[in-house]
């Protein structure tokens, strides 16, 4: 969704973006159900649990992407990788909630071999910003967060959310059209989503508490 609440255009045709959305739909739904971020009974403690899990995941995901960016700086620049890091925002949000904690545990993610795999991983990370604007609005309505708490990691781009997503889509299509391996992009996205869904399972244990 765009920052103004209007739906972003749906992908059409048989291109790589459509394949990505279809191939990761089940795991995407599993992550959303497990995290429960739009639950009207979401508490501050549950939110802190979710943020800690996501912080650890983003650290692991970004470590692999940083290694790729060092090897493929031109591709990383075209994707604006420096603007897309969010691990530090999750850490900041935890501090805002009074739950900075220590160094988080991280899931095991495969290395990012090339730009195909980087795009697959980024599809998962960047796609989460679309629903993030809804999550931010929902959090603002919760009594447990009614003291003016404002988080940054769910909607890191603010009014530029739609533009950043469109830029990622364009870069992904251009890479595949230029000879990239669409199958590798899709498989990397599926692997990333599977690790994320499994990593988030502890949050499901506190749903409703």
ABEGO torsion letter per residue (X at the ends): XBAAGBBBBBBBEABAAAAAAAAAAAAAAAAAAAAGAABAABBAAAAAAAAAAAAAAAAAAAAAAAAAAAABAAAAAAAGAAAABAAAAAAAAAAAAGBAEBBBBBBBBBBBABAAAAAAAAAAAAAAAAAAAAAAAAAAABAAAAAGBBBAAABAAEAAAAAAAAAAAAAAAAAAAAGBBAAAAAAAAAAAAAAAAAAAAAAAAABGX
